[in-house]
């Protein structure tokens, strides 16, 4: 393939990504969606969600992730010491 073909394929993929994102936003607006998210800054999770069940699940997952990170950091300290 030459450079022009790569440019066309890349442009098509970018356009398809925008279309898929737009359709996803439309689906979320039209339907009732449950969910949430977590941002972990250092050992402190910032959790947000649409209902209590989502927040509870995210809280448990973020605590498990922080414990896993601390275990990996401790093991890497002793292995590479």
PyMOL Python script that loads the backbone (N, CA, C, O; Angstrom):
from pymol import cmd

cmd.read_pdbstr("""\
ATOM      1  N   UNK A   1       0.841  -1.185   0.000  1.00  0.00           N
ATOM      2  CA  UNK A   1       0.000   0.000   0.000  1.00  0.00           C
ATOM      3  C   UNK A   1       0.880   1.240   0.000  1.00  0.00           C
ATOM      4  O   UNK A   1       1.951   1.260   0.608  1.00  0.00           O
ATOM      5  N   UNK A   2       0.425   2.248  -0.674  1.00  0.00           N
ATOM      6  CA  UNK A   2       1.175   3.489  -0.673  1.00  0.00           C
ATOM      7  C   UNK A   2       0.620   4.446   0.387  1.00  0.00           C
ATOM      8  O   UNK A   2      -0.352   4.132   1.074  1.00  0.00           O
ATOM      9  N   UNK A   3       1.242   5.597   0.506  1.00  0.00           N
ATOM     10  CA  UNK A   3       0.895   6.564   1.544  1.00  0.00           C
ATOM     11  C   UNK A   3      -0.542   7.075   1.407  1.00  0.00           C
ATOM     12  O   UNK A   3      -1.215   7.292   2.414  1.00  0.00           O
ATOM     13  N   UNK A   4      -1.010   7.268   0.194  1.00  0.00           N
ATOM     14  CA  UNK A   4      -2.371   7.776  -0.014  1.00  0.00           C
ATOM     15  C   UNK A   4      -3.415   6.786   0.498  1.00  0.00           C
ATOM     16  O   UNK A   4      -4.425   7.191   1.074  1.00  0.00           O
ATOM     17  N   UNK A   5      -3.179   5.508   0.294  1.00  0.00           N
ATOM     18  CA  UNK A   5      -4.122   4.500   0.767  1.00  0.00           C
ATOM     19  C   UNK A   5      -4.177   4.484   2.293  1.00  0.00           C
ATOM     20  O   UNK A   5      -5.255   4.349   2.872  1.00  0.00           O
ATOM     21  N   UNK A   6      -3.021   4.622   2.949  1.00  0.00           N
ATOM     22  CA  UNK A   6      -2.997   4.683   4.408  1.00  0.00           C
ATOM     23  C   UNK A   6      -3.743   5.912   4.911  1.00  0.00           C
ATOM     24  O   UNK A   6      -4.449   5.835   5.916  1.00  0.00           O
ATOM     25  N   UNK A   7      -3.598   7.036   4.233  1.00  0.00           N
ATOM     26  CA  UNK A   7      -4.308   8.240   4.634  1.00  0.00           C
ATOM     27  C   UNK A   7      -5.817   8.063   4.519  1.00  0.00           C
ATOM     28  O   UNK A   7      -6.562   8.503   5.396  1.00  0.00           O
ATOM     29  N   UNK A   8      -6.269   7.429   3.455  1.00  0.00           N
ATOM     30  CA  UNK A   8      -7.703   7.210   3.264  1.00  0.00           C
ATOM     31  C   UNK A   8      -8.243   6.257   4.328  1.00  0.00           C
ATOM     32  O   UNK A   8      -9.292   6.516   4.918  1.00  0.00           O
ATOM     33  N   UNK A   9      -7.534   5.162   4.573  1.00  0.00           N
ATOM     34  CA  UNK A   9      -7.970   4.195   5.582  1.00  0.00           C
ATOM     35  C   UNK A   9      -7.990   4.846   6.964  1.00  0.00           C
ATOM     36  O   UNK A   9      -8.925   4.625   7.733  1.00  0.00           O
ATOM     37  N   UNK A  10      -6.986   5.636   7.286  1.00  0.00           N
ATOM     38  CA  UNK A  10      -6.939   6.320   8.565  1.00  0.00           C
ATOM     39  C   UNK A  10      -8.083   7.306   8.728  1.00  0.00           C
ATOM     40  O   UNK A  10      -8.685   7.391   9.799  1.00  0.00           O
ATOM     41  N   UNK A  11      -8.384   8.046   7.682  1.00  0.00           N
ATOM     42  CA  UNK A  11      -9.488   8.997   7.729  1.00  0.00           C
ATOM     43  C   UNK A  11     -10.822   8.288   7.918  1.00  0.00           C
ATOM     44  O   UNK A  11     -11.678   8.757   8.669  1.00  0.00           O
ATOM     45  N   UNK A  12     -10.998   7.167   7.243  1.00  0.00           N
ATOM     46  CA  UNK A  12     -12.234   6.398   7.391  1.00  0.00           C
ATOM     47  C   UNK A  12     -12.375   5.866   8.814  1.00  0.00           C
ATOM     48  O   UNK A  12     -13.468   5.900   9.379  1.00  0.00           O
ATOM     49  N   UNK A  13     -11.285   5.374   9.398  1.00  0.00           N
ATOM     50  CA  UNK A  13     -11.336   4.857  10.767  1.00  0.00           C
ATOM     51  C   UNK A  13     -11.643   5.953  11.779  1.00  0.00           C
ATOM     52  O   UNK A  13     -12.401   5.728  12.722  1.00  0.00           O
ATOM     53  N   UNK A  14     -11.061   7.139  11.595  1.00  0.00           N
ATOM     54  CA  UNK A  14     -11.352   8.260  12.498  1.00  0.00           C
ATOM     55  C   UNK A  14     -12.814   8.658  12.384  1.00  0.00           C
ATOM     56  O   UNK A  14     -13.475   8.873  13.400  1.00  0.00           O
ATOM     57  N   UNK A  15     -13.330   8.759  11.164  1.00  0.00           N
ATOM     58  CA  UNK A  15     -14.736   9.100  10.957  1.00  0.00           C
ATOM     59  C   UNK A  15     -15.650   8.045  11.572  1.00  0.00           C
ATOM     60  O   UNK A  15     -16.659   8.387  12.189  1.00  0.00           O
ATOM     61  N   UNK A  16     -15.309   6.766  11.412  1.00  0.00           N
ATOM     62  CA  UNK A  16     -16.108   5.688  11.998  1.00  0.00           C
ATOM     63  C   UNK A  16     -16.107   5.776  13.525  1.00  0.00           C
ATOM     64  O   UNK A  16     -17.123   5.504  14.164  1.00  0.00           O
ATOM     65  N   UNK A  17     -14.976   6.152  14.106  1.00  0.00           N
ATOM     66  CA  UNK A  17     -14.904   6.320  15.560  1.00  0.00           C
ATOM     67  C   UNK A  17     -15.822   7.416  16.053  1.00  0.00           C
ATOM     68  O   UNK A  17     -16.496   7.255  17.071  1.00  0.00           O
ATOM     69  N   UNK A  18     -15.855   8.550  15.327  1.00  0.00           N
ATOM     70  CA  UNK A  18     -16.756   9.634  15.704  1.00  0.00           C
ATOM     71  C   UNK A  18     -18.211   9.204  15.573  1.00  0.00           C
ATOM     72  O   UNK A  18     -19.031   9.546  16.425  1.00  0.00           O
ATOM     73  N   UNK A  19     -18.540   8.471  14.536  1.00  0.00           N
ATOM     74  CA  UNK A  19     -19.917   8.008  14.346  1.00  0.00           C
ATOM     75  C   UNK A  19     -20.328   7.057  15.469  1.00  0.00           C
ATOM     76  O   UNK A  19     -21.430   7.170  16.006  1.00  0.00           O
ATOM     77  N   UNK A  20     -19.448   6.124  15.824  1.00  0.00           N
ATOM     78  CA  UNK A  20     -19.748   5.176  16.899  1.00  0.00           C
ATOM     79  C   UNK A  20     -19.913   5.902  18.231  1.00  0.00           C
ATOM     80  O   UNK A  20     -20.819   5.575  18.998  1.00  0.00           O
ATOM     81  N   UNK A  21     -19.057   6.882  18.522  1.00  0.00           N
ATOM     82  CA  UNK A  21     -19.177   7.655  19.760  1.00  0.00           C
ATOM     83  C   UNK A  21     -20.488   8.437  19.782  1.00  0.00           C
ATOM     84  O   UNK A  21     -21.144   8.508  20.821  1.00  0.00           O
ATOM     85  N   UNK A  22     -20.876   9.021  18.657  1.00  0.00           N
ATOM     86  CA  UNK A  22     -22.124   9.779  18.579  1.00  0.00           C
ATOM     87  C   UNK A  22     -23.322   8.858  18.810  1.00  0.00           C
ATOM     88  O   UNK A  22     -24.248   9.221  19.535  1.00  0.00           O
ATOM     89  N   UNK A  23     -23.312   7.680  18.204  1.00  0.00           N
ATOM     90  CA  UNK A  23     -24.401   6.724  18.396  1.00  0.00           C
ATOM     91  C   UNK A  23     -24.466   6.261  19.850  1.00  0.00           C
ATOM     92  O   UNK A  23     -25.561   6.101  20.391  1.00  0.00           O
ATOM     93  N   UNK A  24     -23.329   6.045  20.486  1.00  0.00           N
ATOM     94  CA  UNK A  24     -23.303   5.631  21.888  1.00  0.00           C
ATOM     95  C   UNK A  24     -23.904   6.700  22.788  1.00  0.00           C
ATOM     96  O   UNK A  24     -24.648   6.381  23.716  1.00  0.00           O
ATOM     97  N   UNK A  25     -23.589   7.967  22.525  1.00  0.00           N
ATOM     98  CA  UNK A  25     -24.161   9.056  23.322  1.00  0.00           C
ATOM     99  C   UNK A  25     -25.672   9.118  23.112  1.00  0.00           C
ATOM    100  O   UNK A  25     -26.418   9.314  24.072  1.00  0.00           O
ATOM    101  N   UNK A  26     -26.131   8.956  21.878  1.00  0.00           N
ATOM    102  CA  UNK A  26     -27.574   8.952  21.615  1.00  0.00           C
ATOM    103  C   UNK A  26     -28.280   7.818  22.357  1.00  0.00           C
ATOM    104  O   UNK A  26     -29.357   8.017  22.918  1.00  0.00           O
ATOM    105  N   UNK A  27     -27.680   6.645  22.358  1.00  0.00           N
ATOM    106  CA  UNK A  27     -28.275   5.506  23.061  1.00  0.00           C
ATOM    107  C   UNK A  27     -28.339   5.782  24.555  1.00  0.00           C
ATOM    108  O   UNK A  27     -29.339   5.461  25.198  1.00  0.00           O
ATOM    109  N   UNK A  28     -27.292   6.370  25.116  1.00  0.00           N
ATOM    110  CA  UNK A  28     -27.287   6.685  26.544  1.00  0.00           C
ATOM    111  C   UNK A  28     -28.336   7.721  26.891  1.00  0.00           C
ATOM    112  O   UNK A  28     -28.952   7.637  27.953  1.00  0.00           O
ATOM    113  N   UNK A  29     -28.555   8.694  26.025  1.00  0.00           N
ATOM    114  CA  UNK A  29     -29.547   9.728  26.288  1.00  0.00           C
ATOM    115  C   UNK A  29     -30.956   9.153  26.211  1.00  0.00           C
ATOM    116  O   UNK A  29     -31.815   9.513  27.016  1.00  0.00           O
ATOM    117  N   UNK A  30     -31.200   8.277  25.266  1.00  0.00           N
ATOM    118  CA  UNK A  30     -32.538   7.752  25.050  1.00  0.00           C
ATOM    119  C   UNK A  30     -32.920   6.631  26.016  1.00  0.00           C
ATOM    120  O   UNK A  30     -34.105   6.402  26.256  1.00  0.00           O
ATOM    121  N   UNK A  31     -31.944   5.942  26.561  1.00  0.00           N
ATOM    122  CA  UNK A  31     -32.230   4.818  27.454  1.00  0.00           C
ATOM    123  C   UNK A  31     -31.819   5.161  28.875  1.00  0.00           C
ATOM    124  O   UNK A  31     -31.010   6.061  29.102  1.00  0.00           O
ATOM    125  N   UNK A  32     -32.378   4.441  29.816  1.00  0.00           N
ATOM    126  CA  UNK A  32     -31.979   4.587  31.206  1.00  0.00           C
ATOM    127  C   UNK A  32     -30.726   3.739  31.429  1.00  0.00           C
ATOM    128  O   UNK A  32     -30.754   2.520  31.257  1.00  0.00           O
ATOM    129  N   UNK A  33     -29.651   4.379  31.803  1.00  0.00           N
ATOM    130  CA  UNK A  33     -28.364   3.699  31.923  1.00  0.00           C
ATOM    131  C   UNK A  33     -27.902   3.747  33.374  1.00  0.00           C
ATOM    132  O   UNK A  33     -27.952   4.793  34.020  1.00  0.00           O
ATOM    133  N   UNK A  34     -27.453   2.600  33.875  1.00  0.00           N
ATOM    134  CA  UNK A  34     -26.837   2.537  35.199  1.00  0.00           C
ATOM    135  C   UNK A  34     -25.342   2.429  35.018  1.00  0.00           C
ATOM    136  O   UNK A  34     -24.866   1.763  34.099  1.00  0.00           O
ATOM    137  N   UNK A  35     -24.612   3.073  35.880  1.00  0.00           N
ATOM    138  CA  UNK A  35     -23.177   2.946  35.786  1.00  0.00           C
ATOM    139  C   UNK A  35     -22.468   3.937  36.675  1.00  0.00           C
ATOM    140  O   UNK A  35     -23.082   4.630  37.486  1.00  0.00           O
ATOM    141  N   UNK A  36     -21.169   3.989  36.504  1.00  0.00           N
ATOM    142  CA  UNK A  36     -20.370   4.888  37.304  1.00  0.00           C
ATOM    143  C   UNK A  36     -18.928   4.785  36.886  1.00  0.00           C
ATOM    144  O   UNK A  36     -18.592   4.169  35.874  1.00  0.00           O
ATOM    145  N   UNK A  37     -18.086   5.399  37.682  1.00  0.00           N
ATOM    146  CA  UNK A  37     -16.668   5.367  37.375  1.00  0.00           C
ATOM    147  C   UNK A  37     -15.843   5.626  38.614  1.00  0.00           C
ATOM    148  O   UNK A  37     -16.358   6.047  39.650  1.00  0.00           O
ATOM    149  N   UNK A  38     -14.579   5.374  38.493  1.00  0.00           N
ATOM    150  CA  UNK A  38     -13.652   5.593  39.595  1.00  0.00           C
ATOM    151  C   UNK A  38     -12.363   6.165  39.046  1.00  0.00           C
ATOM    152  O   UNK A  38     -11.837   5.704  38.033  1.00  0.00           O
ATOM    153  N   UNK A  39     -11.867   7.181  39.735  1.00  0.00           N
ATOM    154  CA  UNK A  39     -10.572   7.774  39.412  1.00  0.00           C
ATOM    155  C   UNK A  39      -9.698   7.539  40.629  1.00  0.00           C
ATOM    156  O   UNK A  39     -10.035   7.967  41.733  1.00  0.00           O
ATOM    157  N   UNK A  40      -8.583   6.861  40.433  1.00  0.00           N
ATOM    158  CA  UNK A  40      -7.702   6.553  41.556  1.00  0.00           C
ATOM    159  C   UNK A  40      -6.474   7.447  41.448  1.00  0.00           C
ATOM    160  O   UNK A  40      -5.689   7.339  40.506  1.00  0.00           O
ATOM    161  N   UNK A  41      -6.322   8.335  42.434  1.00  0.00           N
ATOM    162  CA  UNK A  41      -5.167   9.229  42.499  1.00  0.00           C
ATOM    163  C   UNK A  41      -4.357   8.801  43.718  1.00  0.00           C
ATOM    164  O   UNK A  41      -4.739   9.038  44.864  1.00  0.00           O
ATOM    165  N   UNK A  42      -3.234   8.168  43.432  1.00  0.00           N
ATOM    166  CA  UNK A  42      -2.442   7.603  44.522  1.00  0.00           C
ATOM    167  C   UNK A  42      -3.242   6.490  45.166  1.00  0.00           C
ATOM    168  O   UNK A  42      -3.787   5.638  44.464  1.00  0.00           O
ATOM    169  N   UNK A  43      -3.324   6.479  46.489  1.00  0.00           N
ATOM    170  CA  UNK A  43      -4.129   5.437  47.141  1.00  0.00           C
ATOM    171  C   UNK A  43      -5.574   5.861  47.407  1.00  0.00           C
ATOM    172  O   UNK A  43      -6.304   5.144  48.092  1.00  0.00           O
ATOM    173  N   UNK A  44      -5.999   7.010  46.879  1.00  0.00           N
ATOM    174  CA  UNK A  44      -7.322   7.544  47.180  1.00  0.00           C
ATOM    175  C   UNK A  44      -8.248   7.444  45.974  1.00  0.00           C
ATOM    176  O   UNK A  44      -7.994   8.065  44.942  1.00  0.00           O
ATOM    177  N   UNK A  45      -9.328   6.658  46.101  1.00  0.00           N
ATOM    178  CA  UNK A  45     -10.279   6.565  44.985  1.00  0.00           C
ATOM    179  C   UNK A  45     -11.331   7.667  45.051  1.00  0.00           C
ATOM    180  O   UNK A  45     -11.823   8.003  46.129  1.00  0.00           O
ATOM    181  N   UNK A  46     -11.668   8.220  43.906  1.00  0.00           N
ATOM    182  CA  UNK A  46     -12.786   9.144  43.778  1.00  0.00           C
ATOM    183  C   UNK A  46     -13.830   8.399  42.961  1.00  0.00           C
ATOM    184  O   UNK A  46     -13.605   8.080  41.794  1.00  0.00           O
ATOM    185  N   UNK A  47     -14.972   8.122  43.581  1.00  0.00           N
ATOM    186  CA  UNK A  47     -15.958   7.242  42.974  1.00  0.00           C
ATOM    187  C   UNK A  47     -17.244   8.020  42.725  1.00  0.00           C
ATOM    188  O   UNK A  47     -17.684   8.798  43.570  1.00  0.00           O
ATOM    189  N   UNK A  48     -17.842   7.801  41.556  1.00  0.00           N
ATOM    190  CA  UNK A  48     -19.124   8.417  41.238  1.00  0.00           C
ATOM    191  C   UNK A  48     -19.978   7.388  40.514  1.00  0.00           C
ATOM    192  O   UNK A  48     -19.466   6.488  39.849  1.00  0.00           O
ATOM    193  N   UNK A  49     -21.288   7.539  40.656  1.00  0.00           N
ATOM    194  CA  UNK A  49     -22.180   6.586  40.024  1.00  0.00           C
ATOM    195  C   UNK A  49     -23.606   7.076  40.002  1.00  0.00           C
ATOM    196  O   UNK A  49     -23.939   8.093  40.610  1.00  0.00           O
ATOM    197  N   UNK A  50     -24.452   6.339  39.294  1.00  0.00           N
ATOM    198  CA  UNK A  50     -25.844   6.733  39.148  1.00  0.00           C
ATOM    199  C   UNK A  50     -26.750   6.133  40.219  1.00  0.00           C
ATOM    200  O   UNK A  50     -27.853   6.634  40.438  1.00  0.00           O
ATOM    201  N   UNK A  51     -26.311   5.077  40.886  1.00  0.00           N
ATOM    202  CA  UNK A  51     -27.107   4.477  41.950  1.00  0.00           C
ATOM    203  C   UNK A  51     -26.183   3.860  42.989  1.00  0.00           C
ATOM    204  O   UNK A  51     -24.979   3.725  42.771  1.00  0.00           O
ATOM    205  N   UNK A  52     -26.773   3.486  44.128  1.00  0.00           N
ATOM    206  CA  UNK A  52     -25.966   2.972  45.241  1.00  0.00           C
ATOM    207  C   UNK A  52     -25.272   1.661  44.903  1.00  0.00           C
ATOM    208  O   UNK A  52     -24.145   1.426  45.337  1.00  0.00           O
ATOM    209  N   UNK A  53     -25.930   0.815  44.141  1.00  0.00           N
ATOM    210  CA  UNK A  53     -25.344  -0.484  43.790  1.00  0.00           C
ATOM    211  C   UNK A  53     -24.079  -0.319  42.947  1.00  0.00           C
ATOM    212  O   UNK A  53     -23.090  -1.017  43.172  1.00  0.00           O
ATOM    213  N   UNK A  54     -24.105   0.589  41.987  1.00  0.00           N
ATOM    214  CA  UNK A  54     -22.923   0.835  41.146  1.00  0.00           C
ATOM    215  C   UNK A  54     -21.773   1.389  41.976  1.00  0.00           C
ATOM    216  O   UNK A  54     -20.621   0.991  41.804  1.00  0.00           O
ATOM    217  N   UNK A  55     -22.094   2.304  42.872  1.00  0.00           N
ATOM    218  CA  UNK A  55     -21.050   2.900  43.713  1.00  0.00           C
ATOM    219  C   UNK A  55     -20.453   1.851  44.638  1.00  0.00           C
ATOM    220  O   UNK A  55     -19.241   1.831  44.849  1.00  0.00           O
ATOM    221  N   UNK A  56     -21.290   0.975  45.194  1.00  0.00           N
ATOM    222  CA  UNK A  56     -20.800  -0.071  46.098  1.00  0.00           C
ATOM    223  C   UNK A  56     -19.854  -1.024  45.359  1.00  0.00           C
ATOM    224  O   UNK A  56     -18.799  -1.380  45.884  1.00  0.00           O
ATOM    225  N   UNK A  57     -20.223  -1.431  44.159  1.00  0.00           N
ATOM    226  CA  UNK A  57     -19.373  -2.328  43.367  1.00  0.00           C
ATOM    227  C   UNK A  57     -18.059  -1.644  43.007  1.00  0.00           C
ATOM    228  O   UNK A  57     -16.993  -2.251  43.104  1.00  0.00           O
ATOM    229  N   UNK A  58     -18.133  -0.379  42.590  1.00  0.00           N
ATOM    230  CA  UNK A  58     -16.907   0.347  42.248  1.00  0.00           C
ATOM    231  C   UNK A  58     -16.011   0.547  43.463  1.00  0.00           C
ATOM    232  O   UNK A  58     -14.787   0.496  43.342  1.00  0.00           O
ATOM    233  N   UNK A  59     -16.600   0.773  44.625  1.00  0.00           N
ATOM    234  CA  UNK A  59     -15.812   0.928  45.839  1.00  0.00           C
ATOM    235  C   UNK A  59     -15.058  -0.356  46.165  1.00  0.00           C
ATOM    236  O   UNK A  59     -13.874  -0.317  46.499  1.00  0.00           O
ATOM    237  N   UNK A  60     -15.745  -1.497  46.069  1.00  0.00           N
ATOM    238  CA  UNK A  60     -15.072  -2.771  46.334  1.00  0.00           C
ATOM    239  C   UNK A  60     -13.971  -3.059  45.315  1.00  0.00           C
ATOM    240  O   UNK A  60     -12.895  -3.534  45.679  1.00  0.00           O
ATOM    241  N   UNK A  61     -14.238  -2.772  44.037  1.00  0.00           N
ATOM    242  CA  UNK A  61     -13.220  -3.002  43.007  1.00  0.00           C
ATOM    243  C   UNK A  61     -12.015  -2.075  43.182  1.00  0.00           C
ATOM    244  O   UNK A  61     -10.875  -2.493  42.981  1.00  0.00           O
ATOM    245  N   UNK A  62     -12.263  -0.828  43.553  1.00  0.00           N
ATOM    246  CA  UNK A  62     -11.131   0.085  43.724  1.00  0.00           C
ATOM    247  C   UNK A  62     -10.316  -0.267  44.958  1.00  0.00           C
ATOM    248  O   UNK A  62      -9.095  -0.110  44.944  1.00  0.00           O
ATOM    249  N   UNK A  63     -10.953  -0.737  46.024  1.00  0.00           N
ATOM    250  CA  UNK A  63     -10.200  -1.191  47.197  1.00  0.00           C
ATOM    251  C   UNK A  63      -9.350  -2.405  46.830  1.00  0.00           C
ATOM    252  O   UNK A  63      -8.189  -2.493  47.228  1.00  0.00           O
ATOM    253  N   UNK A  64      -9.922  -3.340  46.075  1.00  0.00           N
ATOM    254  CA  UNK A  64      -9.153  -4.511  45.645  1.00  0.00           C
ATOM    255  C   UNK A  64      -7.977  -4.101  44.767  1.00  0.00           C
ATOM    256  O   UNK A  64      -6.888  -4.662  44.885  1.00  0.00           O
ATOM    257  N   UNK A  65      -8.194  -3.121  43.885  1.00  0.00           N
ATOM    258  CA  UNK A  65      -7.114  -2.655  43.021  1.00  0.00           C
ATOM    259  C   UNK A  65      -6.003  -1.989  43.818  1.00  0.00           C
ATOM    260  O   UNK A  65      -4.826  -2.197  43.524  1.00  0.00           O
ATOM    261  N   UNK A  66      -6.355  -1.197  44.817  1.00  0.00           N
ATOM    262  CA  UNK A  66      -5.337  -0.538  45.643  1.00  0.00           C
ATOM    263  C   UNK A  66      -4.542  -1.581  46.429  1.00  0.00           C
ATOM    264  O   UNK A  66      -3.320  -1.475  46.534  1.00  0.00           O
ATOM    265  N   UNK A  67      -5.223  -2.582  46.978  1.00  0.00           N
ATOM    266  CA  UNK A  67      -4.512  -3.647  47.709  1.00  0.00           C
ATOM    267  C   UNK A  67      -3.574  -4.397  46.765  1.00  0.00           C
ATOM    268  O   UNK A  67      -2.439  -4.699  47.134  1.00  0.00           O
ATOM    269  N   UNK A  68      -4.036  -4.699  45.553  1.00  0.00           N
ATOM    270  CA  UNK A  68      -3.192  -5.380  44.571  1.00  0.00           C
ATOM    271  C   UNK A  68      -1.978  -4.538  44.197  1.00  0.00           C
ATOM    272  O   UNK A  68      -0.874  -5.068  44.074  1.00  0.00           O
ATOM    273  N   UNK A  69      -2.166  -3.248  44.018  1.00  0.00           N
ATOM    274  CA  UNK A  69      -1.041  -2.359  43.703  1.00  0.00           C
ATOM    275  C   UNK A  69      -0.039  -2.334  44.838  1.00  0.00           C
ATOM    276  O   UNK A  69       1.167  -2.379  44.596  1.00  0.00           O
ATOM    277  N   UNK A  70      -0.517  -2.262  46.080  1.00  0.00           N
ATOM    278  CA  UNK A  70       0.400  -2.254  47.230  1.00  0.00           C
ATOM    279  C   UNK A  70       1.171  -3.568  47.338  1.00  0.00           C
ATOM    280  O   UNK A  70       2.353  -3.563  47.681  1.00  0.00           O
ATOM    281  N   UNK A  71       0.516  -4.690  47.052  1.00  0.00           N
ATOM    282  CA  UNK A  71       1.208  -5.987  47.087  1.00  0.00           C
ATOM    283  C   UNK A  71       2.282  -6.051  46.008  1.00  0.00           C
ATOM    284  O   UNK A  71       3.400  -6.491  46.277  1.00  0.00           O
ATOM    285  N   UNK A  72       1.959  -5.621  44.798  1.00  0.00           N
ATOM    286  CA  UNK A  72       2.934  -5.634  43.704  1.00  0.00           C
ATOM    287  C   UNK A  72       4.105  -4.711  44.020  1.00  0.00           C
ATOM    288  O   UNK A  72       5.252  -5.058  43.738  1.00  0.00           O
ATOM    289  N   UNK A  73       3.839  -3.544  44.598  1.00  0.00           N
ATOM    290  CA  UNK A  73       4.928  -2.621  44.949  1.00  0.00           C
ATOM    291  C   UNK A  73       5.817  -3.217  46.027  1.00  0.00           C
ATOM    292  O   UNK A  73       7.040  -3.095  45.956  1.00  0.00           O
ATOM    293  N   UNK A  74       5.219  -3.865  47.029  1.00  0.00           N
ATOM    294  CA  UNK A  74       6.015  -4.468  48.097  1.00  0.00           C
ATOM    295  C   UNK A  74       6.859  -5.624  47.565  1.00  0.00           C
ATOM    296  O   UNK A  74       8.033  -5.752  47.910  1.00  0.00           O
ATOM    297  N   UNK A  75       6.258  -6.461  46.726  1.00  0.00           N
ATOM    298  CA  UNK A  75       7.013  -7.585  46.172  1.00  0.00           C
ATOM    299  C   UNK A  75       8.137  -7.113  45.248  1.00  0.00           C
ATOM    300  O   UNK A  75       9.227  -7.685  45.255  1.00  0.00           O
ATOM    301  N   UNK A  76       7.875  -6.076  44.457  1.00  0.00           N
ATOM    302  CA  UNK A  76       8.929  -5.578  43.573  1.00  0.00           C
ATOM    303  C   UNK A  76      10.047  -4.925  44.362  1.00  0.00           C
ATOM    304  O   UNK A  76      11.199  -4.941  43.930  1.00  0.00           O
ATOM    305  N   UNK A  77       9.722  -4.347  45.521  1.00  0.00           N
ATOM    306  CA  UNK A  77      10.783  -3.773  46.348  1.00  0.00           C
ATOM    307  C   UNK A  77      11.720  -4.866  46.861  1.00  0.00           C
ATOM    308  O   UNK A  77      12.940  -4.701  46.848  1.00  0.00           O
ATOM    309  N   UNK A  78      11.142  -5.984  47.311  1.00  0.00           N
ATOM    310  CA  UNK A  78      11.971  -7.067  47.852  1.00  0.00           C
ATOM    311  C   UNK A  78      12.680  -7.854  46.758  1.00  0.00           C
ATOM    312  O   UNK A  78      13.772  -8.371  46.996  1.00  0.00           O
ATOM    313  N   UNK A  79      12.105  -7.959  45.585  1.00  0.00           N
ATOM    314  CA  UNK A  79      12.729  -8.703  44.496  1.00  0.00           C
ATOM    315  C   UNK A  79      13.894  -7.920  43.916  1.00  0.00           C
ATOM    316  O   UNK A  79      14.944  -8.502  43.644  1.00  0.00           O
ATOM    317  N   UNK A  80      13.739  -6.615  43.718  1.00  0.00           N
ATOM    318  CA  UNK A  80      14.772  -5.814  43.082  1.00  0.00           C
ATOM    319  C   UNK A  80      15.662  -5.085  44.062  1.00  0.00           C
ATOM    320  O   UNK A  80      16.381  -4.170  43.660  1.00  0.00           O
ATOM    321  N   UNK A  81      15.643  -5.449  45.320  1.00  0.00           N
ATOM    322  CA  UNK A  81      16.468  -4.804  46.336  1.00  0.00           C
ATOM    323  C   UNK A  81      17.912  -5.183  46.233  1.00  0.00           C
ATOM    324  O   UNK A  81      18.731  -4.717  47.026  1.00  0.00           O
TER     325      UNK A  81
END
""", "prot")
cmd.dss("prot")
cmd.show_as("cartoon", "prot")
cmd.util.cbc("prot")
cmd.orient("prot")
